[in-house]
Amino acid sequence: MNDWPQAWSDDNRGNRYGRGSASAQPEGARVMRQVRRGQAAPPGQGYGGVPPQPSYVNGQGHGGYHNDSGYDDGYDSGYNTGQVYGGGGDGGGGRGTREPRPAPNWRRRIKVTSITLVTLLLVTTVATYFWADSKLNREVDLSKVIERPEAGEGTNYLIVGSDSRAGMSAEEKKKLHTGSAEGKRTDSMMILHTGSNGPTLISLPRDSNVTIPSFKGSDSGKLYQGTGRQVKLNAAYAEDGPELLVRTVEANTGLHIDHYVEIGFAGFANIVDSVGGVEIDIPQDIKDSKSGADFKKGKQTLNGEEALAFVRTRYALAGSDLDRTKNQQKFLSALANQVATPGTVLNPFKLYPTMGAGLDSLIVDKDMGLYDLASMFWAMKGVSGGEGTSMNMPISGNSANGNLQWDTAKVKQLVEQLKNDETVTVSSK
């Protein structure tokens, strides 16, 4: 009796691709080793004995082939599950398994984020430094100054506010009440000393009586011998610029000037506007048609135009230029304090406009660096915070030509204290 199902025999199996086939065609089971799993497919199902692709049952593609009679041959093609032939299955249905996703490594993530932020901060800082350094106008060559006194302890800055109108339009000149005079003159002069005993800010009245010493022309290089000519201090700047002004200050005080910083009208106003104005307490009502000042007594915030009018006013003040220098010191200290606040330093939308406005308008000496400039502003901030001293150069009265005469004995004592970086005990009166 034949064990094969009806119509199945060795004779009628000869034309199929299967075991015992005499056909020359390749055997399917040898081409794909894992095609067959479990028992052989019934006749007439599949091609050449290879079962068809699995059907989707209940939304899953891993089940076996189902015919009308519900027969399941256990075949799993591996296609629809992402399996590779020969890969590990579940032993029955052939479904692939995934290992559970590991928990996030927060320590590593925090470390990577911290390194990224520090790197970004470092790159930004370096880029900002080179950008700012490139904007400094190093136009003053102090190597041209001759017969200089020896340097003492600490650092001495000569800070000059000029009445330069360079680059200003007619509308700006009218708005800022600057007039249209050609060239430039010094509107204010100060010595800032920084050292281990706190900063000292000393105003040099523009009407101070000084002697023009021998000097070398900044452009011509020609040596001009001193004749004992006495003039107002601001005349030295008007005659041969910053180099002669430094030479005159050093010759009349005996104090070595390390750095020179100058700012014009428009630059000063732009810096004030870039920080959003500067708050200051005005001690009295001020009205001056020449400078455009019109202020009531009390605390208020001045914009660039108002600030320039405030620091230039002298005709409305009882002490004229001496009172004006006090207002200038007061305002510059308040401005430095405003620039150094976290609201400006940590806010790039205020910091970069402020730096741009300041650096574009400042004129400094060739040896001036950003560190020196930052030290200067920090010291001025200290003056406004009560950590230093502000004063006028001691005056004894008027000279024969009507200029302000310095008190020789007090000036000598003051200079010695600055040279030795000692606490200043000299008063301006």
C-alpha positions in Angstrom: 0.0 0.0 0.0 1.3 3.4 -0.9 1.9 5.8 2.1 1.7 8.9 -0.1 -1.5 10.9 -0.4 -3.8 10.3 -3.3 -2.2 10.9 -6.7 1.3 11.2 -5.1 3.8 8.6 -6.0 7.4 8.3 -7.0 6.4 8.3 -10.6 4.4 11.5 -10.6 7.0 13.3 -8.4 9.7 13.0 -11.0 8.8 16.3 -12.7 9.1 18.3 -9.5 12.1 20.1 -8.1 12.7 18.1 -5.0 14.6 15.4 -3.5 14.9 12.4 -5.9 14.1 14.6 -8.8 15.8 13.6 -12.0 15.3 17.1 -13.4 18.4 19.1 -14.4 17.0 22.2 -12.9 18.4 23.4 -9.5 16.8 22.2 -6.3 15.1 25.0 -4.5 16.0 23.7 -1.0 19.7 23.9 -1.9 19.5 27.4 -3.2 17.9 28.8 -0.1 18.9 26.7 2.8 16.3 28.0 5.3 13.3 28.2 3.0 11.8 25.0 4.4 10.9 24.7 7.9 8.8 21.9 9.3 7.0 19.5 7.1 6.7 19.6 3.3 4.1 21.7 1.6 1.0 19.9 0.3 0.8 19.4 -3.5 -0.1 22.3 -5.6 0.9 24.9 -3.1 3.9 27.0 -3.9 6.2 26.6 -6.9 8.5 23.7 -7.1 7.8 22.8 -3.5 8.6 26.3 -2.1 5.8 27.6 0.0 4.4 31.0 -0.8 5.1 34.2 1.2 3.4 34.4 4.6 0.1 36.1 4.9 -0.5 38.9 7.4 -2.6 37.6 10.2 -4.0 40.0 12.7 -1.7 42.7 11.3 1.4 40.6 11.7 3.6 39.3 9.0 5.3 36.5 10.8 2.6 33.9 10.7 2.7 30.8 8.5 0.9 30.3 5.2 -2.8 29.8 5.5 -4.9 28.2 2.8 -8.5 27.8 2.6 -8.4 24.9 5.0 -6.5 26.9 7.6 -3.3 24.9 7.1 -0.2 26.5 8.6 3.2 25.2 7.3 5.2 27.1 9.9 7.2 28.9 7.2 8.8 32.3 8.0 10.5 34.1 5.2 12.2 36.7 7.5 11.2 39.5 5.1 8.7 41.9 6.9 10.5 41.4 10.3 13.9 42.7 9.4 15.5 39.3 10.0 18.5 38.1 8.1 18.5 34.5 6.9 20.3 32.4 9.4 19.7 35.0 12.1 18.3 34.1 15.5 14.6 33.9 15.8 12.3 33.0 18.6 12.5 29.4 17.6 9.0 29.1 16.4 7.4 32.1 14.7 10.7 33.6 13.6 10.0 37.0 15.2 13.2 39.0 15.9 13.8 40.4 19.4 15.3 43.7 20.4 17.3 44.4 23.5 15.8 47.2 25.7 17.1 50.7 25.0 19.7 51.7 27.7 18.8 54.5 30.1 20.3 57.9 29.1 23.7 58.6 30.5 23.0 62.0 32.0 26.5 62.5 33.4 28.0 62.1 30.0 25.5 64.4 28.4 26.1 67.1 31.0 29.9 66.7 30.5 29.6 67.1 26.7 27.3 70.1 27.0 29.6 71.8 29.5 32.6 71.3 27.3 30.7 72.6 24.3 29.6 75.7 26.2 33.1 76.4 27.6 34.6 76.0 24.1 32.0 78.3 22.6 32.7 80.9 25.3 36.4 80.7 24.8 36.1 81.1 21.0 33.7 84.0 21.5 36.1 85.7 24.0 39.1 85.3 21.8 37.2 86.6 18.7 35.9 89.6 20.6 39.4 90.4 21.9 40.9 90.5 18.4 37.9 92.4 17.0 38.1 95.0 19.7 41.9 95.3 19.5 41.7 95.9 15.8 39.4 98.9 16.4 41.8 100.8 18.6 43.1 104.0 16.9 46.7 103.9 18.0 47.7 107.3 16.6 49.8 108.8 19.3 53.6 108.0 19.4 55.0 108.7 22.8 58.4 107.7 21.6 58.6 111.2 20.0 58.4 112.8 23.5 61.9 113.9 24.6 63.5 114.4 28.0 61.0 112.3 29.9 61.0 111.9 33.7 61.6 108.4 35.1 58.6 106.2 35.5 57.4 105.6 39.1 55.2 103.0 40.7 51.7 102.4 39.3 50.4 103.6 35.9 49.5 107.1 34.8 47.0 107.9 32.1 46.5 111.3 30.5 42.8 111.4 29.6 41.8 114.2 27.1 38.4 115.3 25.9 38.9 117.2 22.7 36.4 119.5 20.9 37.1 117.7 17.6 34.1 117.9 15.2 35.6 115.4 12.7 33.0 113.4 11.0 30.1 115.4 12.3 27.4 116.7 10.0 26.1 120.2 10.2 22.9 118.9 11.8 24.9 117.0 14.5 27.0 120.1 15.2 23.8 122.1 15.7 22.1 119.5 17.8 25.2 119.1 20.1 25.9 122.9 20.2 29.5 122.3 19.2 29.9 125.2 16.7 31.9 124.7 13.6 35.5 125.7 14.6 38.2 124.0 12.5 40.8 121.7 14.0 40.5 120.6 17.6 41.4 121.7 21.1 41.4 120.1 24.5 38.1 120.7 26.3 39.2 118.7 29.4 42.4 117.0 30.7 42.8 114.6 33.6 45.6 112.4 35.0 44.4 109.0 36.3 46.8 107.2 38.5 46.2 103.5 39.3 48.2 101.5 41.8 48.0 99.5 45.0 46.5 102.3 47.1 43.4 103.0 45.0 42.9 105.2 41.9 43.4 109.0 41.9 41.8 111.2 39.3 43.3 114.7 39.0 41.8 117.3 36.7 44.1 119.8 34.9 42.2 123.0 34.2 42.5 124.1 30.6 43.4 127.6 31.8 46.4 126.3 33.9 49.5 128.4 33.5 52.4 126.2 32.1 55.7 126.7 30.4 56.2 125.2 27.0 59.5 123.2 27.1 61.9 122.2 24.4 60.2 119.7 22.1 60.5 117.8 18.9 57.8 118.4 16.3 55.5 115.4 16.0 55.4 115.6 12.2 58.6 117.4 11.2 60.9 115.9 13.8 62.5 119.3 14.2 63.8 120.3 17.6 62.2 123.5 19.0 64.2 125.0 21.9 62.2 126.2 24.9 62.1 129.9 25.5 60.3 130.0 28.8 57.1 130.9 27.0 54.1 130.7 29.3 50.6 129.8 28.0 47.4 128.1 29.0 47.7 124.3 29.1 45.3 123.7 26.2 47.5 125.8 24.0 50.1 123.1 24.0 47.7 120.6 22.4 46.6 123.2 19.8 50.2 123.9 18.9 51.5 120.4 18.2 48.9 117.9 19.3 49.1 115.0 21.9 52.8 114.6 21.9 53.5 118.2 22.9 50.7 118.1 25.5 52.3 115.0 27.1 55.7 116.7 26.9 54.3 119.8 28.6 52.5 118.0 31.4 55.6 115.9 32.2 57.9 118.9 32.1 55.7 121.0 34.4 54.8 118.2 36.9 57.8 115.8 36.8 55.3 112.9 36.5 55.8 110.2 33.8 52.8 109.6 31.6 52.4 105.9 30.6 49.4 106.1 28.4 47.3 108.6 26.4 43.6 108.4 25.8 41.5 111.0 23.8 37.8 111.2 22.9 35.9 113.7 20.8 32.5 115.3 21.1 30.6 112.8 18.9 32.3 109.8 20.4 31.4 110.8 23.9 27.8 111.3 23.1 27.6 107.9 21.2 29.0 106.0 24.2 26.5 107.5 26.5 23.6 106.6 24.2 24.9 103.1 23.6 24.6 102.3 27.4 21.1 103.7 27.5 22.1 107.0 29.3 23.9 107.7 32.5 22.2 108.5 35.8 23.7 111.4 37.7 22.8 113.7 40.6 23.0 117.4 39.4 23.8 119.6 42.4 22.1 122.8 41.1 19.9 124.2 38.3 22.0 124.8 35.2 21.1 126.8 32.2 23.8 127.6 29.6 23.0 128.7 26.0 26.5 128.1 24.8 26.6 124.4 25.7 22.9 123.9 25.4 22.6 122.8 29.1 19.2 123.2 30.7 18.9 121.0 33.8 17.0 121.1 37.1 18.7 120.1 40.3 18.4 116.4 41.3 19.0 112.9 40.1 18.3 112.2 36.5 19.4 110.1 33.5 21.2 112.0 30.7 21.4 110.9 27.1 24.4 111.6 24.9 23.3 115.1 23.9 22.5 116.2 27.4 25.7 114.6 28.8 27.9 116.5 26.4 26.1 119.8 27.4 26.6 119.0 31.1 30.4 118.3 30.9 31.0 121.3 28.7 29.1 123.9 30.8 31.3 126.4 32.6 29.8 129.9 32.1 26.8 129.0 34.2 29.0 127.8 37.1 30.4 130.1 39.8 33.8 128.5 39.7 33.9 128.4 35.9 36.5 125.9 34.7 37.3 124.6 38.2 33.6 123.7 38.7 33.4 122.3 35.2 36.3 119.9 35.9 34.5 118.6 39.0 31.4 117.9 36.9 33.5 116.2 34.3 35.1 113.9 36.9 31.7 113.1 38.4 30.2 112.2 35.1 33.1 110.2 33.7 33.1 108.1 36.8 29.4 107.5 36.6 29.8 106.6 32.9 32.5 104.1 33.7 30.4 102.6 36.5 27.5 102.2 34.0 29.7 100.5 31.4 31.0 98.1 33.9 27.6 96.9 35.2 26.4 93.3 34.5 23.5 94.7 32.5 26.0 96.0 30.0 28.9 93.5 30.2 26.7 90.4 30.1 24.3 91.7 27.5 25.8 91.3 24.0 23.1 93.6 22.5 24.5 96.4 24.8 28.1 95.4 25.1 29.1 95.3 21.5 27.4 98.6 20.5 29.1 100.2 23.6 32.5 98.8 22.7 32.0 99.7 19.1 31.0 103.3 19.9 33.9 103.7 22.4 36.7 102.0 20.4 35.8 103.8 17.2 36.0 107.2 18.8 39.0 106.7 21.1 42.5 107.8 20.1 45.3 106.1 22.2 49.0 105.7 22.2 50.8 103.0 20.2 51.6 100.9 23.3 48.0 101.0 24.6 46.4 97.5 24.8 42.8 96.4 25.7 44.0 95.3 29.1 45.3 98.9 29.8 42.1 100.3 28.6 40.0 98.0 30.7 42.2 98.8 33.7 41.6 102.5 33.1 37.8 102.1 33.1 37.8 99.9 36.1 39.9 102.5 38.0 37.4 105.2 37.1 34.6 103.0 38.3 36.5 102.7 41.6 36.6 106.5 41.9 32.8 106.8 41.6 32.5 103.9 44.1 34.4 105.7 46.8 37.5 103.5 46.4 39.7 106.3 45.2 40.3 110.1 45.2 39.2 112.8 42.8 40.5 116.3 42.9 41.7 119.3 40.9 45.4 120.2 40.5 46.1 122.4 43.6 45.7 126.1 42.6 47.3 129.0 44.5 45.6 131.8 42.5 46.1 133.6 39.2 49.4 134.3 37.5 50.4 137.6 36.1 49.0 136.7 32.6 45.6 135.8 34.2 46.0 132.1 33.9 45.4 129.7 36.9 48.7 129.2 38.8 49.4 125.8 40.3 50.5 125.6 44.0 54.1 124.6 43.5 54.7 123.0 46.9 51.5 121.0 46.8 52.0 119.9 43.3 55.5 118.6 44.2 54.2 116.7 47.2 51.3 115.2 45.1 53.7 114.1 42.4 56.0 112.4 44.9 53.1 110.5 46.4 51.9 109.3 43.0 55.4 108.3 41.9 55.8 106.2 45.1 52.2 104.9 44.7 51.3 106.2 48.2 48.0 107.2 49.5 47.3 110.8 48.3 46.9 113.2 51.2 47.3 116.5 49.3 44.1 118.5 48.8 43.2 120.7 45.9 42.6 123.7 48.2 
